[in-house]
């Protein structure tokens, strides 16, 4: 496993990170979660990413139980704030009150006195950006988080926060990024690089499409994410004949390079120096080990050119906002 510096921080994070979005929030059982987490440590993964809203605290609670038995300095722990945490629709967002409330609740569930990275899960257009920035800075000043980040913010939103908090405010950005979703390269990557902000990308395997388990015109395998009644809804948004045919064209490229489809996809995102880490999910330990193998793989220019030709017009390349990021009003 190779490690990279996270933005302007002093954190060294593994090139592959373990995430907990659709798995440890209730998608799999506790013992499977423990087995995957143990496998991550064995594979050299030291970076674990979760959020308060994953299972409304369930993912944090699971890792709080599992990680608390390990030395706190043996892993880098990241969580997020923004999502709705109860049936009360007001129990969400990035107000000062919510941030103060949610960081304490997250720390209690995670059984730790601090997280290494505290991220805004999305932008909150209903709260003045000054209030959000000040509240986040107070979290750091109180020692409850070492560093700050954000996920799926627009360049306008990022710049507005930097204008208030300075270029050292954030150390990480967490966008969706893969062979099939390349939009962040256009605007997000350059702005962040100019301000010492690393990318921690989610869905580098395009929610499993780039593992090669799905085929055009065929029903998804019964044990796959797309076949799962709860997990399958989001993947259906990106699963179509155009993307599946592009993935089929990648198979011989992976074979020629002597790589699995997952290794090819993860090595492709890690080719960018702007990245610190790629977040993967896993429901079985063997998936953790397989994904970890991608660290350190360097694709040849010929392989990269072949990938570009194979994906063709399939990727989203223009700056496009994820649904949750679309509200763009910045109260100043």
N, C-alpha and C positions, 0 to 999 in steps of 0.2 A: 504494500500500500504506500502510495506517495501522499505527501501532505503539502498544502499551500497556505500561504498567509491570507488571513481574512481581512481584506481592505487595509485600513490604516491601523488596525488593532495589533495586539501582540499574540493573537490566537493563531495556532497552526491547526488546520482542520484537514481531515482525510478527504481525498478527491471524491470518494463515494460516501454519501451520508445516508443514514437510515431515517426514513420518514414514517409517519403514523396516521396519515389522513384516513384511508379507507380500511385499514387493517386493525390497528390496536385501539381504535375508538369503538370497537364492537364487531368488526368484521370477522375476527378470529378470537379464539379463547385465550385465557391468561397464560396457560402453559405454552401455547404456540408463540405468544408474544415473548415470553421468557427465552424460549429456544432460539428465536430469531435474534434477540438482543445479545445472547451469549455468542451466537455465531458471528455477529458483527464485531464484537471485541476480538474474537479469535482471528478474524480476517483483517484486523488492523483498523477497523472503522472506529473513529473516536468522536464523530459528530452525529448528534441525534436531534431531529427537528420535530416539534409537535405544535399544538395550539390549544388554547383553552376551549375552543368551540368543538374540537374533535370529540364527538360523543358527549358534548357538554361536560367535559372534564374527565371522561372515562380514559382517554389516552394518557393524559397527564397522571392520573391515579395509577395506571398500570406501570408506567415507567418510574413513578415515584417509589412504588413497591420494589421494583426490580433493580433500579440503578442505585438506590440508597445503600445497597450492600457493597457497593464498590467505592474505592477512594474517589472523592469529588474531583480531584485534579486529573483523573484518568480519562475524562470525557468532557466534551464541549456540548453544553445543553442549550437549545434554543426553543423558545415558545413564542406565541403570538397573542395579540389582543385586537378585538374589533367585533367579532361575531356575537350573535344573540345567544345569551347563556340561560335563558329561562323562557317561560311562556309570556312573560312581560316583554312586549316589544321595545320598551324603553331600556331594557337590560342589555345594552349593546353600545358600540361606538367608541369614539376616541376623546370623549370629554375628560376633563381632569378628574372628575369623580369616578368615572368608569375605570380609567387607567389605574388610579390608586386602589380601587376595589379589586380589580381583576389581577393585578400583579400579586397582591397578597394571597388571593385565592389560588392562583397558579402555584406559588411557592409552597403553599400548604399541601396541595395535591402532589407536587413533585418531591416533597419531603427534603427541601433544600432551602438554604437562606439566600440563594441568588441563582439567577440564570446567567449564562455567559452572553446570550444574545436575546434581546427582547424586540420583537418585530410588530409593526402595524400590519395586520393581516390584509387590510384594504385601506383606502382613503376614506375619511369621513367628511362629506361635504356640508354636514349640518353643524359642525363645530369649527370655530375660528382656528386657523392653523397655528396662530400664536399660542392658543390654549393647549393644543395637542403637544407642540414642541416643548413648552415649559413643563408640562406634566411628565413627558418622557425624560427630560433632563433631571427632574426631581427623583425619578426612579433610579437613575444612575447615581445621583448625588447621595441617595440613601443606601447605596451599596446593594440594591436588590437586583440590579442588572449591571453587567460590565459594559456592554455595548448595545447599540441600537441599530435596527434595520427596518425595512418595509417590504411589502409584497404587492406587485401589480399596481404601482403608482405611475401616473403619467409623468412626462418630463416637466410639465408645468407644475405639478404638485411637488415633485422632488425639488425643483429649483426654489419654490416658495419656502419650503422648510429650511433649505440650506441658507437662503437669504436671511432667515431669522436666527437659526442655530449655528451657522458657520459650516465650513466644509468638513469639519470633523464630527458633525452631528451623527451621521450614519456611517456604518462600515459595510453594510450589506444590502443588496437588492435581491428579491426572490421572485423572478418572473417565470412564467411557463416558457420552456425553450426545448426544442428538439428538431430533428430533421424535417418534421412536418409543421413546425411552428417556429419560424425564424425571425419573426417581426422584431423582437427586442434588439437585434443586431443594429438596426437602423438608427434609433434615437437613444434608447435606454443605455446600451453599452457605452457609447461615447461620453454621454453626460456623466455617468457613474465613474468611468475611468478617470475623467478629469478631476473628480473630487475624491479619489482614493476609496471608492466603493466597489467591493467585489460582488460578483453574481453568484448566488446559490440557486440553481435552477430546479424547478419542479417539473414533473412529468417528462423527463428526458427520453423515456421510452414510449411517449405518446399514449399513456395509460395502457401500455401493454401491446399496442399495435406493432411496435418495432421489434418485439420479441419474435415475430414471425408465426405466432400461434393461430392467427386468423387468416382466412383465405377468401377471395372474392366468390360470391355465390354459395358459400357454405355456412351452415349454422355454427356459431361459436362453440368450442369445446365445452362440455358440461361443467368442468372444473375451472373455467376461466372467469375473469372479472366480468366480461360482457354477458355471461350467462347468469350472473348473480342478480337477483331481483333488486337488491339495494345498491350494489356497486355498479351495476350495468348502465344506469341512466346516463351518467356523465360521459362514458366512453362512446355511447351511441351518437353523441354530437359530432364526433370526429371520425367515426367509422363509416366509410362509404366506399363505393367501387373505385373512385379515383385514388384515394389514399391506399386502399388495399392492393390495388394493381401496382402502385409505386413501391410498396413494401415487397411485393413479389419480385420486382426487378432488382431489389437489393440482395436477394438471397445468393445469387452466384457471386456477387462482389464479396460478401462475407466469406463464402467458401474459398474463393481465390486468395483471400487474405489470411485464411486459416483461423477465422474468428467465428464466434457465435453471432447471431443477429443482435443480441443484447450488447455484446462486447463492441460490435461495430457502432451501434447507436450511441453508447456511452462514450466511447473514444472520440466520436465525432463532436459531441458537445464539449468534451474536455480539451479539444484541440485549441479552444479559445483561451488565451491567457487572462482574459477578463474574469473567467470562472475561478472560484475557489473550490466549489464542490457541486456535485450532481446528486440530488435527493432521489432515492429509490425506495419503493415499498417492497415488502416481502411477507408472504404468509407461511413460508417454509424456510428452514435454515439453508437448504441447498440453493435457494434463490439468492440468499445473501452472499454465499460464497461465489456463485456464478457472476453476480454483478460486481463484486469486489475485484474480480480478475481484470476488469477493464482499466483499472488504475495503472498508469505507466505505458499503456499501449499508444504508440505513435503511428498514425496512418500515413502512408506514403502519398506524395502528390498525385500519383496515378489513381490510387484508391479514392482520394477526395474528389478528383475530377469525375470518376465513374459514379460516385454517389450523387453528385450534382446532376449528371445526365439522367440517372435513374429516377430521381424524385421529380424532375421536370417541373411541371406547373402545380404539383400537389401541395407544396408548403405555403403557409401564410407568411408572406414576406413584408407586407406593408404594416406600419405601426397601427395596430388594432387593439382596442381596449377590451379586456375581459368584461363580461356583463357586470360584475361587482365593482369594476373600476370606472364605469362610464360616468357617474356623477362627477362633474369636474369643477363645480363651483368652489372657489377658495375665498373664504370670508377673511378680509384683511381689515 
